[in-house]
Amino acid sequence: MEAAQAARIAFLKILPAVVETDLDDFGEGLEAMQRYGWKRVQIDRQSEAVRLTMGETRRLGLRGVGMTSWGPTLFGFTAAGPEAEQSIMRAVREFGVEHGGSR
């Protein structure tokens, strides 16, 4: 059942968003994929600092926030320019350190 839901998200949300260069839909689809199957387990087993940092990353405006493999490396996408990207990265890094994460 989860595999079918993930496939629907990929084919009906993510791929069309890539074709249309729609960052919001792409991000929504990617984040939805993070809630299924093994990825959900991987995120659930992370420290509170990682989960809080994921939330802060979303609050700062990044889309498609997720975690690589078993993490704790996080990723997110933005259409902001290089200066805004650097500012967001700095804020996320500082937030993570303040909440028990690493640099």
C-alpha positions in Angstrom: 0.0 0.0 0.0 2.8 2.5 0.9 4.7 1.6 -2.2 1.6 2.5 -4.3 1.1 5.8 -2.5 4.8 6.7 -3.0 4.5 5.8 -6.7 1.5 8.0 -7.1 3.3 10.9 -5.4 6.3 10.4 -7.7 4.2 10.2 -10.9 1.5 12.6 -10.1 3.2 15.3 -8.0 7.0 15.2 -8.3 7.6 14.5 -12.0 5.0 17.0 -13.2 6.5 19.6 -10.9 10.0 19.0 -12.4 8.6 19.4 -15.9 6.7 22.6 -14.9 9.6 23.9 -12.7 7.2 24.2 -9.8 9.3 24.3 -6.7 6.4 24.3 -4.3 4.7 21.2 -5.7 8.1 19.5 -6.1 8.9 20.2 -2.4 5.5 19.0 -1.3 5.9 15.8 -3.2 9.4 15.2 -1.9 8.3 15.8 1.7 5.4 13.5 1.3 7.7 10.8 0.1 9.7 11.2 3.4 6.6 10.1 5.3 6.4 6.6 3.8 8.2 3.3 4.3 11.7 2.9 5.5 12.4 6.7 5.2 9.8 7.4 7.9 11.5 4.9 10.2 14.9 6.5 9.5 13.6 9.9 10.4 11.7 8.7 13.5 15.0 7.2 14.8 16.9 10.4 14.6 17.6 12.7 17.5 15.2 15.4 18.5 17.8 17.9 17.2 17.6 16.5 13.7 13.8 16.6 13.7 13.7 20.1 15.1 16.3 21.2 12.5 14.1 19.8 9.7 11.2 21.9 11.0 13.3 25.0 11.3 14.6 24.5 7.7 11.0 24.4 6.5 10.2 27.5 8.6 13.1 29.3 6.9 11.4 28.7 3.6 13.2 25.7 2.1 11.0 23.3 0.1 11.4 19.5 -0.2 13.1 19.2 3.2 14.4 15.7 3.7 17.1 13.5 5.1 19.7 11.5 3.3 19.8 7.8 3.9 20.1 7.3 7.7 21.1 11.0 8.0 21.7 13.1 9.8 22.5 15.1 6.7 19.5 17.2 5.7 18.6 18.8 2.4 16.1 21.4 1.1 15.6 23.4 -2.0 15.1 27.1 -2.6 14.8 29.5 -5.5 16.5 32.2 -3.5 19.8 33.7 -4.8 23.2 32.8 -3.6 23.3 35.4 -0.8 19.9 34.2 0.6 21.1 30.6 0.3 24.2 31.4 2.4 22.0 33.2 5.0 19.6 30.2 5.2 22.5 27.7 5.5 24.1 29.8 8.3 20.8 30.0 10.2 20.1 26.3 9.9 23.6 25.4 11.0 23.3 27.7 14.1 19.9 26.4 14.9 21.2 22.8 14.8 24.2 23.6 17.0 21.9 25.4 19.5 19.6 22.3 19.7 22.3 19.7 20.2 23.3 18.9 16.7 26.6 19.3 15.1 27.9 21.8 12.6 
